[in-house]
Amino acid sequence: MPNTPVDVAIIGAGPAGLTAAYLLGKAGYSVTVIEKDPVYVGGISRTVEHDGFRFDIGGHRFFSKSQPVVDLWNEILPDDFIERPRMSRIYYEGKFYSYPLRAFEALGNLGIWRSTLCMASYAKAKLRPNPNVRSFEDWVVNQFGHKLYSIFFKTYTEKVWGMPCDTMSADWAAQRIKGLSLGGAVLDGLKRSLGLNKRPNDGMQTKTLLESFRYPRLGPGMMWDAARDKVLGHGNTILMGHALKQLAEDSTGRWRVTATDRDGATVTIDAGHVISSAPMRELAGRLHPLPTTLPQASALRYRDFLTVALMIKSPDLFPDNWIYIHDSKVKVGRVQNFRSWSPEMVPDPDIACVGLEYFCFEGDGLWASSDADLIALATKEMAILGLCDPAHVTGGAVVRQEKAYPVYDENYRDNVDALRAEIEARHPSLHCVGRNGMHRYNNQDHAMMTAMLTVRNIQAGARVHDIWSVNEDAEYHEAGNEGEQTGIAAALSSVREVPERLKAA
């Protein structure tokens, strides 16, 4: 590939990278994107296909309070959204709990004695809260009481993160659970149990009560395939199967971005700006010269996961989009039903397709297991959960996803802040965006927002918008009405201008 200078080089073709590439191309900028995956764009929001079956890697509801994000989705994929009902349940000790809660059902499942203990524990937490909240466990116990924490939070959370809840930062709980009131959820469940509340939940303030969502008919990857095509339609370039090797800024402020393909061949991109959605730890290790905060960046951790998709001879197994498995007898953390996401993801009406999600660290026993062993494990655990007869399993496939979740341990915030400050002081034309690019557990709409504001900063020639305030104080994306925030500043949860100290830098 000839070394033609471009305005912007973009690392990663996930939601953030492709949003930036599309908007920049639309505005007339020349762009080159590098993507490590040789086949798929979309990152964790891609859709993998196997023998006509399509797998959503993690489950991606298309819902956002931000009208600019909703408008962009509609612009990129105008004709292929379908409306889908939301249904998910919790599996605990052999029983299923509807989510949102239904008061009488929960009472019956837990029993009078355990329900009484839960409410007493909740009352104790409210009367005598822990004033020194540092960990995930501290935060949740303060909100719900120790008994409910042990039933509905501890087991599943420790499966997801692979670490004790008392060593996890409270930031994660505050971001992902904030706004869920036990009293409000029980009151809403009681009204629904009695048939007194028939209004849909999508206008409630509690994030977890959304009852329907939009979804691309062939999975979330359909959105990002369409975005890729539009980027190419602008005359810009996406280099698939190319991994970042080095990133160096010359004396004129331009960047040399070096990437290698799977055969080891090297390409170099000459760019005025770089937008990186690469993991911060990876970015720091490839910057030249190396940042002084490399030790802090190297301490950032990630959680990986894999999906085992099973094809099962059955018209359908259960109506849920997914089931959360709060049970220590099995390793699986969540089970998706792909037909409930979209019937078009499952080509055979007589075959159900489910995805069992296992959370792990790259290189550990689960990650290193053979596909055959993982399919056997998933089949066995589906039987233990009572979800299918193993004899009806007709096939399977495994999808591994590295660095799916940035880990919120006790030191992550200090480490992120240190690297961020050095990058912004030394490299004004280097921009971090997206989930891994900012080491922040953002949803895809929040990742898109960071890219949208970064494009505005590039157009302005300065960091006039602080993208780090996107989702800083926001609740999880299932709250309120879609597109209810129309101004981009409001939509981005009080996005503020960059502090003066950073402007000066």
GUFITI-741895 format. One line per field, with one value per residue (C-alpha): residue number from 1; chain; y negated, x, z. Coordinates in steps of 0.5 Angstrom, whole numbers, plus 500, padded with zeros to 3 digits. Layout:
N
k = c(NUM / ...)
c = c(A / ...)
Y = c(Y / ...)
X = c(X / ...)
Z = c(Z / ...)
END
This chain:
505
k = c(1 / 2 / 3 / 4 / 5 / 6 / 7 / 8 / 9 / 10 / 11 / 12 / 13 / 14 / 15 / 16 / 17 / 18 / 19 / 20 / 21 / 22 / 23 / 24 / 25 / 26 / 27 / 28 / 29 / 30 / 31 / 32 / 33 / 34 / 35 / 36 / 37 / 38 / 39 / 40 / 41 / 42 / 43 / 44 / 45 / 46 / 47 / 48 / 49 / 50 / 51 / 52 / 53 / 54 / 55 / 56 / 57 / 58 / 59 / 60 / 61 / 62 / 63 / 64 / 65 / 66 / 67 / 68 / 69 / 70 / 71 / 72 / 73 / 74 / 75 / 76 / 77 / 78 / 79 / 80 / 81 / 82 / 83 / 84 / 85 / 86 / 87 / 88 / 89 / 90 / 91 / 92 / 93 / 94 / 95 / 96 / 97 / 98 / 99 / 100 / 101 / 102 / 103 / 104 / 105 / 106 / 107 / 108 / 109 / 110 / 111 / 112 / 113 / 114 / 115 / 116 / 117 / 118 / 119 / 120 / 121 / 122 / 123 / 124 / 125 / 126 / 127 / 128 / 129 / 130 / 131 / 132 / 133 / 134 / 135 / 136 / 137 / 138 / 139 / 140 / 141 / 142 / 143 / 144 / 145 / 146 / 147 / 148 / 149 / 150 / 151 / 152 / 153 / 154 / 155 / 156 / 157 / 158 / 159 / 160 / 161 / 162 / 163 / 164 / 165 / 166 / 167 / 168 / 169 / 170 / 171 / 172 / 173 / 174 / 175 / 176 / 177 / 178 / 179 / 180 / 181 / 182 / 183 / 184 / 185 / 186 / 187 / 188 / 189 / 190 / 191 / 192 / 193 / 194 / 195 / 196 / 197 / 198 / 199 / 200 / 201 / 202 / 203 / 204 / 205 / 206 / 207 / 208 / 209 / 210 / 211 / 212 / 213 / 214 / 215 / 216 / 217 / 218 / 219 / 220 / 221 / 222 / 223 / 224 / 225 / 226 / 227 / 228 / 229 / 230 / 231 / 232 / 233 / 234 / 235 / 236 / 237 / 238 / 239 / 240 / 241 / 242 / 243 / 244 / 245 / 246 / 247 / 248 / 249 / 250 / 251 / 252 / 253 / 254 / 255 / 256 / 257 / 258 / 259 / 260 / 261 / 262 / 263 / 264 / 265 / 266 / 267 / 268 / 269 / 270 / 271 / 272 / 273 / 274 / 275 / 276 / 277 / 278 / 279 / 280 / 281 / 282 / 283 / 284 / 285 / 286 / 287 / 288 / 289 / 290 / 291 / 292 / 293 / 294 / 295 / 296 / 297 / 298 / 299 / 300 / 301 / 302 / 303 / 304 / 305 / 306 / 307 / 308 / 309 / 310 / 311 / 312 / 313 / 314 / 315 / 316 / 317 / 318 / 319 / 320 / 321 / 322 / 323 / 324 / 325 / 326 / 327 / 328 / 329 / 330 / 331 / 332 / 333 / 334 / 335 / 336 / 337 / 338 / 339 / 340 / 341 / 342 / 343 / 344 / 345 / 346 / 347 / 348 / 349 / 350 / 351 / 352 / 353 / 354 / 355 / 356 / 357 / 358 / 359 / 360 / 361 / 362 / 363 / 364 / 365 / 366 / 367 / 368 / 369 / 370 / 371 / 372 / 373 / 374 / 375 / 376 / 377 / 378 / 379 / 380 / 381 / 382 / 383 / 384 / 385 / 386 / 387 / 388 / 389 / 390 / 391 / 392 / 393 / 394 / 395 / 396 / 397 / 398 / 399 / 400 / 401 / 402 / 403 / 404 / 405 / 406 / 407 / 408 / 409 / 410 / 411 / 412 / 413 / 414 / 415 / 416 / 417 / 418 / 419 / 420 / 421 / 422 / 423 / 424 / 425 / 426 / 427 / 428 / 429 / 430 / 431 / 432 / 433 / 434 / 435 / 436 / 437 / 438 / 439 / 440 / 441 / 442 / 443 / 444 / 445 / 446 / 447 / 448 / 449 / 450 / 451 / 452 / 453 / 454 / 455 / 456 / 457 / 458 / 459 / 460 / 461 / 462 / 463 / 464 / 465 / 466 / 467 / 468 / 469 / 470 / 471 / 472 / 473 / 474 / 475 / 476 / 477 / 478 / 479 / 480 / 481 / 482 / 483 / 484 / 485 / 486 / 487 / 488 / 489 / 490 / 491 / 492 / 493 / 494 / 495 / 496 / 497 / 498 / 499 / 500 / 501 / 502 / 503 / 504 / 505)
c = c(A / A / A / A / A / A / A / A / A / A / A / A / A / A / A / A / A / A / A / A / A / A / A / A / A / A / A / A / A / A / A / A / A / A / A / A / A / A / A / A / A / A / A / A / A / A / A / A / A / A / A / A / A / A / A / A / A / A / A / A / A / A / A / A / A / A / A / A / A / A / A / A / A / A / A / A / A / A / A / A / A / A / A / A / A / A / A / A / A / A / A / A / A / A / A / A / A / A / A / A / A / A / A / A / A / A / A / A / A / A / A / A / A / A / A / A / A / A / A / A / A / A / A / A / A / A / A / A / A / A / A / A / A / A / A / A / A / A / A / A / A / A / A / A / A / A / A / A / A / A / A / A / A / A / A / A / A / A / A / A / A / A / A / A / A / A / A / A / A / A / A / A / A / A / A / A / A / A / A / A / A / A / A / A / A / A / A / A / A / A / A / A / A / A / A / A / A / A / A / A / A / A / A / A / A / A / A / A / A / A / A / A / A / A / A / A / A / A / A / A / A / A / A / A / A / A / A / A / A / A / A / A / A / A / A / A / A / A / A / A / A / A / A / A / A / A / A / A / A / A / A / A / A / A / A / A / A / A / A / A / A / A / A / A / A / A / A / A / A / A / A / A / A / A / A / A / A / A / A / A / A / A / A / A / A / A / A / A / A / A / A / A / A / A / A / A / A / A / A / A / A / A / A / A / A / A / A / A / A / A / A / A / A / A / A / A / A / A / A / A / A / A / A / A / A / A / A / A / A / A / A / A / A / A / A / A / A / A / A / A / A / A / A / A / A / A / A / A / A / A / A / A / A / A / A / A / A / A / A / A / A / A / A / A / A / A / A / A / A / A / A / A / A / A / A / A / A / A / A / A / A / A / A / A / A / A / A / A / A / A / A / A / A / A / A / A / A / A / A / A / A / A / A / A / A / A / A / A / A / A / A / A / A / A / A / A / A / A / A / A / A / A / A / A / A / A / A / A / A / A / A / A / A / A / A / A / A / A / A / A / A / A / A / A / A / A / A / A / A / A / A / A / A / A / A / A / A / A / A / A / A / A / A / A / A / A / A / A / A / A / A / A / A / A / A / A / A / A / A / A / A / A / A / A / A / A / A / A / A / A / A / A / A / A / A / A / A / A / A / A / A / A / A / A / A)
Y = c(500 / 493 / 489 / 483 / 478 / 478 / 473 / 478 / 486 / 490 / 496 / 501 / 502 / 502 / 498 / 492 / 493 / 494 / 488 / 483 / 486 / 485 / 478 / 476 / 478 / 475 / 468 / 469 / 472 / 477 / 483 / 490 / 495 / 501 / 507 / 513 / 518 / 521 / 522 / 518 / 511 / 508 / 511 / 514 / 511 / 516 / 522 / 528 / 533 / 541 / 545 / 540 / 539 / 532 / 530 / 524 / 523 / 521 / 518 / 511 / 508 / 501 / 496 / 490 / 483 / 479 / 477 / 476 / 483 / 486 / 481 / 484 / 491 / 489 / 486 / 492 / 497 / 494 / 500 / 506 / 505 / 509 / 508 / 514 / 515 / 515 / 521 / 524 / 528 / 530 / 537 / 538 / 545 / 549 / 543 / 537 / 530 / 525 / 519 / 514 / 517 / 520 / 519 / 525 / 530 / 527 / 529 / 536 / 537 / 535 / 537 / 533 / 534 / 532 / 526 / 524 / 524 / 520 / 515 / 515 / 514 / 509 / 505 / 506 / 503 / 497 / 495 / 496 / 496 / 497 / 490 / 492 / 495 / 497 / 504 / 507 / 511 / 504 / 501 / 506 / 508 / 501 / 501 / 508 / 511 / 517 / 522 / 520 / 518 / 525 / 528 / 524 / 520 / 524 / 530 / 528 / 522 / 526 / 530 / 524 / 521 / 527 / 523 / 522 / 517 / 514 / 512 / 509 / 502 / 499 / 495 / 501 / 502 / 494 / 494 / 501 / 501 / 494 / 492 / 499 / 498 / 504 / 501 / 498 / 505 / 509 / 504 / 504 / 512 / 512 / 507 / 512 / 518 / 515 / 513 / 505 / 503 / 504 / 499 / 500 / 499 / 496 / 489 / 491 / 488 / 495 / 497 / 505 / 504 / 503 / 508 / 507 / 505 / 504 / 509 / 510 / 516 / 520 / 518 / 512 / 513 / 511 / 504 / 504 / 508 / 502 / 497 / 500 / 500 / 492 / 491 / 494 / 491 / 484 / 487 / 488 / 495 / 500 / 505 / 511 / 516 / 511 / 510 / 504 / 505 / 498 / 490 / 485 / 477 / 473 / 466 / 463 / 466 / 472 / 479 / 485 / 491 / 498 / 504 / 511 / 516 / 524 / 525 / 520 / 515 / 508 / 502 / 495 / 489 / 482 / 478 / 471 / 474 / 481 / 484 / 490 / 495 / 500 / 502 / 497 / 502 / 504 / 497 / 495 / 500 / 498 / 491 / 489 / 486 / 490 / 486 / 485 / 488 / 494 / 498 / 495 / 497 / 504 / 505 / 504 / 511 / 514 / 520 / 524 / 529 / 534 / 536 / 543 / 543 / 550 / 552 / 556 / 560 / 556 / 550 / 546 / 547 / 541 / 534 / 530 / 526 / 528 / 532 / 530 / 536 / 534 / 541 / 544 / 551 / 549 / 544 / 541 / 534 / 532 / 536 / 532 / 535 / 532 / 533 / 528 / 523 / 524 / 530 / 528 / 530 / 538 / 540 / 547 / 546 / 553 / 552 / 547 / 544 / 541 / 538 / 540 / 534 / 536 / 531 / 532 / 529 / 530 / 537 / 540 / 547 / 545 / 540 / 546 / 551 / 554 / 552 / 560 / 560 / 553 / 555 / 562 / 557 / 553 / 559 / 562 / 555 / 554 / 561 / 559 / 553 / 557 / 552 / 558 / 565 / 567 / 572 / 566 / 562 / 563 / 558 / 553 / 547 / 543 / 535 / 532 / 525 / 522 / 516 / 516 / 512 / 507 / 509 / 504 / 506 / 501 / 498 / 497 / 490 / 488 / 492 / 489 / 482 / 482 / 485 / 480 / 474 / 476 / 477 / 470 / 466 / 469 / 471 / 466 / 470 / 477 / 478 / 484 / 487 / 493 / 498 / 501 / 494 / 491 / 497 / 495 / 500 / 496 / 499 / 498 / 492 / 489 / 491 / 488 / 481 / 481 / 482 / 476 / 471 / 473 / 471 / 465 / 463 / 465 / 460 / 455 / 456 / 457 / 461 / 457 / 462 / 467 / 474 / 477 / 474 / 479 / 484 / 481 / 480 / 483 / 489 / 495 / 494 / 498 / 492 / 487 / 486 / 487 / 481 / 476 / 472 / 468 / 463 / 467 / 464 / 466 / 473 / 474 / 473 / 466 / 467 / 461 / 457 / 459 / 456 / 450 / 454 / 459 / 454 / 450 / 457)
X = c(500 / 503 / 504 / 499 / 499 / 492 / 488 / 487 / 489 / 484 / 486 / 480 / 474 / 469 / 463 / 468 / 473 / 468 / 463 / 469 / 471 / 464 / 463 / 470 / 469 / 462 / 466 / 471 / 477 / 481 / 482 / 485 / 483 / 487 / 483 / 486 / 481 / 482 / 474 / 470 / 469 / 465 / 469 / 465 / 459 / 460 / 456 / 459 / 456 / 457 / 453 / 448 / 447 / 449 / 452 / 451 / 458 / 455 / 448 / 447 / 440 / 440 / 437 / 440 / 437 / 442 / 438 / 444 / 446 / 439 / 439 / 446 / 444 / 438 / 442 / 447 / 442 / 435 / 431 / 433 / 431 / 426 / 423 / 424 / 421 / 426 / 425 / 431 / 431 / 435 / 437 / 438 / 438 / 434 / 429 / 427 / 426 / 423 / 427 / 424 / 422 / 415 / 414 / 409 / 414 / 420 / 417 / 414 / 421 / 425 / 420 / 417 / 423 / 429 / 425 / 424 / 431 / 432 / 428 / 431 / 438 / 436 / 433 / 439 / 443 / 439 / 439 / 446 / 450 / 457 / 460 / 467 / 465 / 471 / 469 / 463 / 461 / 461 / 456 / 451 / 451 / 449 / 444 / 440 / 443 / 448 / 443 / 440 / 447 / 449 / 444 / 443 / 450 / 456 / 456 / 455 / 459 / 465 / 464 / 464 / 470 / 474 / 476 / 473 / 467 / 471 / 477 / 473 / 472 / 465 / 466 / 463 / 457 / 455 / 456 / 452 / 447 / 446 / 438 / 436 / 432 / 430 / 423 / 422 / 423 / 419 / 413 / 413 / 413 / 407 / 403 / 405 / 403 / 396 / 395 / 395 / 401 / 400 / 404 / 411 / 417 / 421 / 419 / 422 / 428 / 430 / 435 / 434 / 426 / 426 / 421 / 423 / 428 / 430 / 435 / 438 / 435 / 441 / 445 / 449 / 454 / 449 / 450 / 458 / 458 / 454 / 458 / 464 / 461 / 460 / 467 / 469 / 464 / 467 / 474 / 477 / 481 / 480 / 486 / 483 / 488 / 493 / 495 / 498 / 506 / 508 / 506 / 511 / 510 / 515 / 518 / 512 / 507 / 505 / 504 / 507 / 503 / 506 / 502 / 503 / 499 / 498 / 504 / 509 / 508 / 509 / 505 / 506 / 501 / 503 / 497 / 496 / 491 / 491 / 484 / 486 / 480 / 486 / 487 / 490 / 495 / 497 / 497 / 502 / 507 / 507 / 508 / 515 / 518 / 515 / 511 / 513 / 507 / 508 / 508 / 501 / 499 / 502 / 498 / 491 / 487 / 482 / 477 / 476 / 470 / 468 / 461 / 459 / 454 / 449 / 445 / 439 / 433 / 427 / 423 / 425 / 427 / 425 / 423 / 428 / 433 / 438 / 438 / 443 / 446 / 447 / 449 / 456 / 455 / 456 / 461 / 457 / 455 / 449 / 445 / 443 / 437 / 439 / 432 / 429 / 434 / 432 / 428 / 433 / 439 / 437 / 436 / 432 / 425 / 426 / 433 / 434 / 441 / 443 / 450 / 453 / 458 / 464 / 468 / 475 / 482 / 486 / 491 / 487 / 484 / 477 / 480 / 486 / 480 / 479 / 473 / 470 / 471 / 468 / 462 / 462 / 462 / 456 / 452 / 453 / 451 / 445 / 443 / 445 / 440 / 435 / 435 / 435 / 436 / 444 / 441 / 438 / 444 / 446 / 452 / 456 / 461 / 466 / 467 / 473 / 473 / 479 / 479 / 472 / 471 / 476 / 477 / 475 / 480 / 482 / 488 / 485 / 483 / 489 / 493 / 488 / 488 / 496 / 496 / 491 / 494 / 501 / 498 / 494 / 500 / 505 / 500 / 495 / 493 / 492 / 485 / 483 / 476 / 471 / 471 / 478 / 481 / 479 / 479 / 471 / 466 / 462 / 456 / 456 / 452 / 457 / 463 / 460 / 459 / 466 / 468 / 463 / 466 / 473 / 471 / 468 / 475 / 479 / 474 / 475 / 483 / 483 / 480 / 474 / 470 / 472 / 470 / 472 / 465 / 461 / 458 / 462 / 455 / 451 / 446 / 446 / 443 / 436 / 433 / 428 / 426 / 430 / 433 / 430 / 436 / 436 / 442 / 449 / 451 / 445 / 445 / 452 / 451 / 453 / 459 / 463 / 469 / 476 / 479 / 483 / 489 / 489 / 487 / 494 / 498)
Z = c(500 / 498 / 504 / 502 / 508 / 511 / 516 / 521 / 522 / 527 / 531 / 531 / 527 / 533 / 534 / 537 / 531 / 525 / 528 / 528 / 521 / 518 / 521 / 519 / 512 / 511 / 513 / 508 / 512 / 509 / 514 / 514 / 519 / 522 / 525 / 528 / 526 / 519 / 518 / 522 / 524 / 530 / 536 / 541 / 538 / 531 / 529 / 528 / 523 / 523 / 518 / 517 / 525 / 527 / 534 / 538 / 542 / 549 / 547 / 545 / 545 / 541 / 546 / 548 / 551 / 546 / 540 / 536 / 537 / 535 / 529 / 527 / 528 / 523 / 518 / 518 / 518 / 516 / 514 / 518 / 525 / 528 / 535 / 540 / 547 / 553 / 557 / 562 / 568 / 574 / 575 / 583 / 586 / 581 / 580 / 576 / 578 / 573 / 572 / 573 / 580 / 581 / 588 / 589 / 585 / 589 / 595 / 593 / 590 / 596 / 602 / 607 / 612 / 607 / 604 / 611 / 612 / 606 / 608 / 615 / 612 / 607 / 613 / 617 / 611 / 611 / 618 / 619 / 612 / 612 / 611 / 608 / 601 / 597 / 594 / 590 / 596 / 600 / 595 / 594 / 601 / 603 / 597 / 598 / 605 / 605 / 604 / 597 / 596 / 597 / 593 / 587 / 586 / 589 / 585 / 578 / 579 / 581 / 575 / 571 / 574 / 577 / 583 / 590 / 590 / 596 / 592 / 586 / 586 / 588 / 581 / 577 / 582 / 582 / 574 / 572 / 578 / 580 / 580 / 582 / 588 / 592 / 594 / 587 / 584 / 589 / 589 / 581 / 581 / 586 / 582 / 576 / 580 / 581 / 574 / 577 / 572 / 565 / 563 / 559 / 563 / 558 / 561 / 568 / 571 / 574 / 568 / 568 / 567 / 560 / 556 / 549 / 545 / 537 / 534 / 527 / 524 / 523 / 529 / 531 / 526 / 521 / 524 / 523 / 517 / 514 / 517 / 514 / 507 / 508 / 510 / 504 / 500 / 502 / 499 / 505 / 507 / 512 / 513 / 516 / 519 / 521 / 528 / 531 / 532 / 533 / 534 / 533 / 533 / 529 / 530 / 526 / 530 / 525 / 526 / 523 / 525 / 523 / 523 / 521 / 517 / 519 / 514 / 518 / 512 / 515 / 513 / 515 / 515 / 515 / 519 / 522 / 528 / 531 / 534 / 538 / 541 / 542 / 550 / 554 / 556 / 549 / 546 / 552 / 550 / 543 / 543 / 541 / 546 / 551 / 556 / 563 / 566 / 562 / 569 / 571 / 564 / 564 / 571 / 567 / 567 / 563 / 563 / 557 / 555 / 550 / 548 / 546 / 541 / 541 / 536 / 539 / 536 / 539 / 536 / 542 / 549 / 553 / 551 / 555 / 551 / 556 / 563 / 568 / 572 / 579 / 581 / 583 / 581 / 574 / 571 / 565 / 567 / 562 / 557 / 551 / 546 / 539 / 536 / 542 / 539 / 532 / 529 / 523 / 527 / 527 / 520 / 522 / 525 / 528 / 531 / 537 / 538 / 545 / 547 / 554 / 556 / 560 / 563 / 564 / 563 / 556 / 557 / 563 / 563 / 560 / 555 / 553 / 553 / 546 / 542 / 543 / 550 / 551 / 547 / 552 / 558 / 555 / 554 / 560 / 564 / 560 / 562 / 570 / 569 / 566 / 560 / 555 / 554 / 551 / 546 / 542 / 541 / 534 / 534 / 537 / 536 / 540 / 539 / 544 / 546 / 549 / 553 / 553 / 560 / 563 / 570 / 575 / 581 / 587 / 583 / 576 / 576 / 578 / 573 / 567 / 570 / 570 / 563 / 560 / 563 / 560 / 553 / 553 / 555 / 550 / 544 / 543 / 537 / 540 / 542 / 546 / 545 / 546 / 552 / 552 / 549 / 555 / 560 / 562 / 562 / 556 / 552 / 545 / 545 / 550 / 546 / 540 / 544 / 545 / 538 / 536 / 541 / 538 / 531 / 534 / 537 / 531 / 527 / 532 / 532 / 540 / 546 / 547 / 549 / 555 / 552 / 559 / 562 / 557 / 562 / 568 / 572 / 567 / 569 / 565 / 558 / 559 / 563 / 561 / 553 / 547 / 544 / 550 / 550 / 544 / 545 / 544 / 551 / 555 / 551 / 554 / 561 / 562 / 558 / 560 / 556 / 558 / 564 / 563 / 566 / 560 / 555 / 557 / 556)
END
